[in-house]
Amino acid sequence: MAEGIVSFVLDKLSNAVVKEVLLMHGVGEQVERLSRELGWIQAFLKDADMKRIVNETEKHWVKAVRDIAYDIEDVIDNALFLKVPETGNPSKELPRGCVPIVGAAKRMWRKSKKLPALHNFAVEMNDILARIRQIKENREIFGINSLGEGSGQQMRLPIRPPVLHQIDDPDVVGFNSDRDNIVNQLLDISIKRRSIISIVGPGGLGKTTLTQKVYNSNDVKRHFDVRIWVVISQEFNLIDILRKIIEQVEPLPQNDLEGGEEYLLTKLYKTLQGEQYSIEQYLRPNSHKPNADEVPQPKKYLLVLDDMWKRDLWTQIGRVLPDAGIGSRVIVTTRIQNIVDNAEPYKLSYLTEEPSLELLFKKALPNLDLSKGYPDELYEVGKQFVKKCGGLPLALSVLGGLLSKKNPNYVSWSNMLQTMNWSIEGRECTEIMETSYDDLPLVLKTCFMYFAAFPEDYVISAKKLLCMWVAEGFIPAEQSRTFEDTAESFLEELVQRSLVQVSNRSHHDSITSCRIHDLLREFAIKKAKEDNFLTICSNPDNRESITKARRVAVHYSGCDELMKHANPNLRSLLCFKNPMPNCSRQRLLKVLSGMAGWSKELVDFECFYGLHQLRYCQLSGRLTRNDRRSFESFISGLKFVETIDFSKLRAHDDLPDDIWNVKTLRHVTLNSDYTSGPSSSADLRNLQSLTQVKSRESWNAQLPKLPNLRFIDIKVESSFSWDLMAELLGTLNHLTHLKLRASEVPQTIVEMQRFPFYQDLQSLILKEHSPSPNNELSPEVGMFPIHVTELVLSGLQFKEDPLPMLEKLRSLRVLWLEREEVNQKMSCSAGGFQQLHELLFSNLTNLEEWEIKAGAMPILKVVTLRECKKLRVPLGLQYLSNLKQLSIDRCNELNEHEDEIRNICKHVPRISI
């Protein structure tokens, strides 16, 4: 990564505004010399990222170059950030790695009396030039002529065009018999006592993937009253684990989950077993334990404890998991045998040759029809790859992802086989990860290392991740694309290479959440440490020195004193536990992310004072009205922020108007506590998303300017004029997602043909919470955007059946109708809803008959009917040949005809009534 860091710094030095500012500090000549010297070093380093360096002398030399590049970046940023003017428009000329200065550089020069002595910069630059001279001399002294020469590492191979679609779900190949065996053990009715299955095997063998298939088996879903899945990992918190288990058994208010360990152990016991026994009685040694006859309505549960490393967790949880004699089960996945007493170990085997070949080719050639066999020219070399991988699924997946970027011919694959170092037995998976990493472009290496910041098995929000990449300056500008679009393509590239796993996709096929395998995370941590890219603090005892860290990820609670000393290098701080540490002294901080979720902790904004350079700000906790002044001071200092996420910050007040004057804003996410949206004078030309905002009274006089908005979730207050809302919507040329919440939505808004986003809108959500009887809508063809893929209508009243109009939306994939005043009969005609995947009817109080004609909804997969109390058995359910899931909840008529429905829907794998 040394060449990438040098390249990043050279981009900064070449920027015209940066040059002008440094010239004002009297270091113009040194900057020119630096650029020349770095250009020479960059040319020498070009193959450092292609050839793996094993010589210690070479490693030390490259580290020295990297450190110098970092120091140059610090000098540049300090020159730019010495003073942040109070107003102005940030320059668009600066590179993404810099925070823009405001106004002309000359204006800063006029105020130079407030800056440190100019000679400090000259001294620093001269010192760096001297170090570069020493580095050049050392290269000659130690004979470092070509980095990695003779190491036998890979050359650059041609990269073929990207595959348009990649299979995201983990491929379970060769584990069908294992899945069936474990399912049979779970469903064995002869075993009444609670039993434990421990799936044991090394990392990357597919334990979690296999368990997911078992957990999602239709037979398993039907058999258990409740299924619970929690990820444990090496560093776990018992309170967090207990909360996650309880929430999956019985959703409770947040206040009910705020207690300590004993309280939560009690809560867990009671939710599973019953209320008539105290936890003290249950835990007391030699005391009477409740049996099945004494406990009312016990739940038959399946609990999965994924990736368990320590016996003491089971010691704590196992003692309160009831055994009511009704066949409850626990599955543990682990790399350690005998981690749970009395568990039945299930040792997972490595893949044999044939399933290994199948997995490799699925990943390497995802568009290949394997039913027609493997390509002849690739079959033998594929077998050699399989032999090297030793039957480890993770190694096969990553290798397949790497091969998916190469030309699919014998020469390309054979070269790859020969250039990889297979000599060290037991390191095959590491070698594959190294080679796949080496093959990444520089920017993707940086993006991949960022995954090291997240805790083990953490599910990562894709939107937040992409915004952090943009804030860091990783994403290059591309013509006709936003930074977020480019960042999303980078994430898709990492997924295609099997370096990142998709957890969930939206209905529009974009990634909404992702994660990284444990072994790949450990590899990313190793690379991040080598490049001084990131420091992880997992607990106070093993805390590393962060005085020179450029990025810090905190994985433990009680880190208040972590940042008590200033770190002039720190650019990012990611905290996954509350409370947030005081970081007011970290003046170059660009990313501040508190990712712990809802918290009762009071937020002390004085801890964040002076962070003028923030690009990404995510905070959680509680704000009182007494803290209003410090909150306003903090907000007024955010001169260049791009992303604000206060969705987990309780405020009960307006967001200070100063924030709406920041022209760099790109994404704002609030919650229902905040009482208004952008100020009427706001000119937010870069803003792309507004989530959970409210209309403002002042908009009646002047509307905010939001010309590039793509996503808006807004609650329209009753005092606001719908004519003005229509005028605002008429300015949103690039809108793709619209969510309107109001007491009622008039027909003039629902009929969207006149709005400029009519052709491009993908998601439309309209929610009325108190509609008047006089606001009935006439369903007309063309009233909704023609390319919408997701449509949610809640509380709207239609004069007649809306389905004949809705079924003509050719791209519609998801349709939810909630609390609608519809006719007694609705009908889906033949040929209607050709692309529909998911359909929900909820609380349609008048609906009595629903008819489905043959040929309607040919690819529908999920149907949910909830609180449609008068609805009789739908006519034509048998025509839904691709239906995978039918859920019926609190529908009186349907519940009484459960047997009839199950008989009609024998072809549906999962039915829940």
C-alpha positions, 0 to 999 in steps of 0.5 A, a space after each residue: 500500500 506504500 505506493 497508494 499512500 504516496 499517490 494519494 499525497 501527490 494528488 494533494 500536492 498537485 491541487 492548485 489551492 493547496 499549492 497556493 496555501 503552502 506558497 503563502 507559508 513560504 514553502 513553495 520551493 520545498 513543495 516542488 522538490 517534494 513533488 519531484 522526489 515523491 514522483 521518483 519514489 512512486 515510480 520505484 514503488 509501482 511494483 511494491 503492491 504487485 510483488 509480495 515483499 519478504 526481505 526485511 530490509 525491503 520491508 523497512 525501506 517501504 515502511 520509511 517511505 510510507 511514514 514520510 508520505 503520512 507526515 507530508 499529508 499531516 503538514 498539508 492538512 495542518 496548513 489548510 486547517 489552521 483556521 476555519 473561516 466562519 462563512 463562505 462556500 467551500 472550494 470544489 477544487 480540493 481533492 477528496 482527501 482534504 477538508 476544503 478551505 473557505 473563500 480564497 486562499 488570499 483571505 487566509 493570508 490576510 489573517 496570518 497574524 493568527 497563524 503559527 510562525 511561518 518558518 515552522 512549515 519550512 523547518 518541517 518541509 526541510 526535515 522531510 526532504 532530508 529524510 527522503 535524501 537518506 531514504 534514497 541513499 539507503 536504497 543504494 547502500 543496501 542494494 534495494 534495486 527492485 522490490 520483491 525481485 526474484 520472489 516468484 510472486 505474481 505478475 499482473 494478469 489481464 482483467 476481464 469485464 465485471 460480471 453483471 450479477 453475482 450469487 450473494 447467498 453462500 453456496 452450500 456445496 457438498 453439505 446436503 447430507 450434513 444438513 439432513 443429519 442435523 435437521 433429523 437430530 433437531 426433529 427427533 421426537 423421541 428425545 424430549 429433554 433439551 439437547 445440544 449439538 456442537 458443530 466443530 471445525 476450523 475457520 472457513 469450513 462452512 459451519 455458520 453457512 451450514 447452520 443457516 441452512 438448518 435454521 432456515 429449513 421449513 421443517 425446522 421453522 414449523 417444528 419450533 415455537 421460537 428460533 433464536 440466533 445470536 453471534 458470540 465471537 471471541 470478544 463478547 458482552 454477556 448483557 448484549 448477548 442476553 438482550 439479543 436472545 430476549 428480543 428474539 423471543 419476545 419483543 419488549 420496550 427498550 426500558 425492559 432491557 436496561 437491567 444488569 446480568 441477573 435481571 436479564 437472566 431472570 427475564 430470559 428464563 421467564 420469557 422461555 419457561 413461565 412466571 411462577 418460579 423465581 430465578 433465585 429458586 431456579 439457580 439455587 443448587 440442589 433446589 427443586 427445578 420446575 418440570 413440564 407439568 408445573 410450568 404453564 405454556 413453555 416455549 419449544 425453542 431452538 437457540 443457535 450460539 454461533 462462533 463460540 470461543 469460551 466455556 464460561 458463556 455457556 456456564 452463564 446462559 446454560 443454567 437458565 435455559 429451561 428444559 421443559 421436556 418438550 424437545 428444545 434444542 441448542 446448536 453451538 458452532 465453534 472451532 474448539 471441541 468440548 466447549 459445552 458439556 453434554 453436547 453432541 459433537 458434530 465434526 464437519 468434514 472438508 469438501 471432497 473433489 467434486 463439490 470443491 470443483 462445483 463451488 470453485 466454478 460457481 464463484 469463478 464463472 457465476 454465469 456458467 450453467 453447470 448442468 452442461 458440465 465444466 469447460 474442457 480447457 479449465 477442468 484439469 487446472 481447476 482440479 489442481 486448484 481444488 487440490 491446493 485448497 484442501 477442501 476448505 470452502 472459504 479458500 475455494 470461494 476467495 480463489 473463485 472470486 479472484 479467478 472471476 476477474 481473470 480471462 476464463 482460459 487455460 493460459 490465464 488460470 495456469 499462470 495464476 496456479 504457477 505464480 502462487 506460493 503453495 510451498 508452505 503446508 497449512 497456509 493455502 488459505 492465507 496464500 489465496 487471501 494474499 494473492 487476492 489482496 495483491 490483485 486488488 486496485 489500490 483504492 479497493 485495498 484501502 476499502 477492504 482494510 476499512 473492514 478491519 475496524 468492525 467487530 467480529 461478525 458485525 453486520 455493517 450498514 452499507 449506506 453508512 460504510 459508503 458514506 465513511 469511505 467518501 468522507 475519508 477521501 478514498 473514492 475518486 471523482 468520476 464523470 456523471 457519477 456521484 461519489 456514492 455510486 462509485 463507492 457502491 460499485 467498489 463494494 459490489 466488486 469486493 462482493 464479487 471477489 468473495 472478500 465481502 459477504 452480502 447480508 441483505 439486499 433491497 428490493 432494488 437489488 442494492 446492498 443494504 448490509 454486509 459482513 466479512 468472514 472471521 478469517 478475512 477480517 483477521 487478514 484485513 487487520 493484519 494488512 491494516 496494522 502493517 500499513 499503520 492504517 488502523 488501530 483496534 482497541 478491544 479492551 483496556 488491557 490490550 489497548 495499543 498506543 494510539 498516539 500516532 494512529 490515523 484511525 481508531 476503532 473502539 470495541 469496549 465500554 468505558 473508554 472515556 480516557 482513551 483520547 485524553 491526549 491530543 493525536 495530531 494524526 487521527 482522521 477517524 474514530 469509530 466507537 461500537 460501545 457507549 459512552 463516546 470518549 472525549 475527542 475535542 483535541 483531535 482537530 483533524 478528525 474527519 469521521 466520528 461514528 458512535 455505532 452503539 445504538 440507542 442509549 440512555 447516556 447523556 451526550 456531553 457535546 463539549 467532548 466534541 468541541 472544535 471538530 471543525 473538520 468532520 465529514 461524517 458525524 454519527 452520535 447516539 445517546 440522550 440530549 437534555 434541553 439544558 445542553 442546548 447551548 453546547 449542542 448549538 456550539 457543536 453544530 455551528 462548528 461543522 463547517 464541512 460535514 457531509 453526513 449527519 446521522 442522529 437517528 439514535 440521538 434523542 433530542 426533543 428539539 429542533 436541529 440548529 439551523 446552522 447545520 442547514 447552511 453547510 453546503 457540503 451536506 450530502 446525507 441527513 438522518 434524524 428521528 421523530 424527536 426532531 421537530 423540523 426539517 431544513 430551514 427555508 433559506 437552505 441551499 443544499 445543492 449537494 444533499 442527496 438524502 433526508 430521512 425522518 424530517 418534518 415540514 416547517 412553517 417557514 416553508 410557506 414563505 420560502 422553500 428550501 433548495 434541494 435540487 439533487 435530492 434522491 431520497 426523502 422521508 418527510 412528515 407533512 404537518 397539518 398546517 403545511 400547504 399541500 400546494 407548496 409541497 407539490 411545488 417542492 416535489 416539482 423541484 426534485 428532478 433526481 428523486 428515486 425514493 419518496 416517503 410521505 407521512 401525513 394525516 391525509 394525502 390529497 389526490 393532487 399529490 398521489 397523481 404524480 404524472 406532473 412531477 419530474 421524477 415520475 419516470 425515475 422513482 423506484 420506491 414510493 411510500 404514502 402513509 395517512 394516519 387519520 384520513 377523513 371520509 371525504 378524501 377518497 381516491 379514484 384509482 386511475 392508470 398512470 397515477 403512480 410512477 410507471 417504473 416504481 419497484 416498491 409501493 407501500 400505501 397505508 391508510 389511503 381510501 379508494 373509491 373502488 378496487 385499486 388492483 386493476 390499476 396497480 397490476 399494470 405497473 410493469 416493474 412493481 416487485 413489492 406491494 403493501 396495502 395497509 389500513 386501506 378502505 377498499 371494496 369488499 372484493 378485489 381481483 388480480 387479472 390474468 397477466 397482472 403483476 408480472 414482476 411482483 415478488 412480495 404482497 402484503 394486505 394488512 388491516 383491510 377491514 372491508 375486504 371479504 373476497 380476493 380472486 386470483 386469476 390464472 396467469 396473475 402474479 407468476 413469480 410471486 414468492 411471499 404473501 402476507 395477510 394480516 388482520 383482514 378479519 372478514 376475508 374468506 379463503 382467496 380464490 385461485 391460490 393454487 395458481 401461485 405456482 412459485 409461492 414460497 411463503 404464505 403467512 396468515 395472522 389474525 384473519 378470523 375467517 381464514 384461521 377457521 379454514 386452516 386445513 382447507 388452505 393447507 390443502 390448496 397450498 401443498 406446493 408452498 414450502 412455508 405456511 404460517 397460520 
